[in-house]
């Protein structure tokens, strides 16, 4: 805004006609800086595979300037250009456009729908009445607590803090939760599948029950302890880099492949205990009780990541509960609870054999997961 003056001696009033022959004394500028941390938040979103666009009713020069300050790169499109484009033409151009300026409320809806038609999943962040069409059209409408009521009512999510970094952090935490849920479902289903088949086969050929009902109940209880902490597990960076979706076919194949490996090693354990050591019912059940628990812990650590298991750090609660479970399992046959539970102490040779089988089991799972990655979609 230009600031100019003119002296009018003897004048009690002024009119528009007096605004002539004035002296320019300076320029008054207004600056609305981008929120601190916005550029970093946009960069974080980009690392998560999410592109950001600026849609505003402001002047295109001002919008482009702000976009450059926060790291948005791409073409600028104005409202009158959107009016001249058909829906298909707009859909072909939105991907390369970073700034939409001088737009009207319905333009925002058209932009969101154009992104939809080009195969994108769209989140729209807005806090004003004119953002309502875009909030309704988006897959996820996001508003803030300080927004007008109609915007908050139109949104699926209302942020308590007006900060784009909150969105980035929410995406990261959401993907981590989804990743850990997949770990639980896939590892648990494969373990359950393997154990059911193994138990069925053993019950046919053994002259006694492979495990007593109370032992099975205790195993189910103990083995579930680490699974209750898997929600707090760490996720590898590559596991949250891109959005993921449920895939029943992949989960089924995972269960069949790794469940079959579990069956094979269970049967090898049965033969080792029964034929190799001539174990009676009590020793046999104790050996399988220990092998069942230890291998389930081991396979959880191996299959929770696509990396080599020792190159991916598990969450502290998961690591602590898994270690504690292994210690309790080994200790039970040597405590006063062994009798009521139907367990018996094992000699060193049997323990060594079980340790070797467990190590081979870990190695085989590591090798197979190279061809069937746990996180394959």
HURAUR-V7869 format. One record per helix or strand of 2 or more residues. SS is the DSSP state (H for helix, E for strand). FROM is the first residue (numbers start at 1). TO is the last residue. If there is no record, write none. Layout:
# HURAUR-V7869
ss=SS from=FROM to=TO
ss=SS from=FROM to=TO
This chain:
# HURAUR-V7869
ss=E from=2 to=5
ss=H from=16 to=18
ss=E from=23 to=27
ss=H from=38 to=47
ss=E from=54 to=55
ss=H from=60 to=69
ss=E from=75 to=78
ss=H from=79 to=84
ss=H from=87 to=96
ss=E from=97 to=101
ss=H from=105 to=117
ss=E from=123 to=125
ss=H from=129 to=137
ss=E from=140 to=144
ss=H from=149 to=154
ss=E from=157 to=159
ss=H from=164 to=205
ss=H from=213 to=228
ss=H from=230 to=232
ss=H from=237 to=239
ss=H from=248 to=276
ss=H from=281 to=303
ss=H from=309 to=311
ss=H from=316 to=332
ss=H from=337 to=341
ss=H from=348 to=368
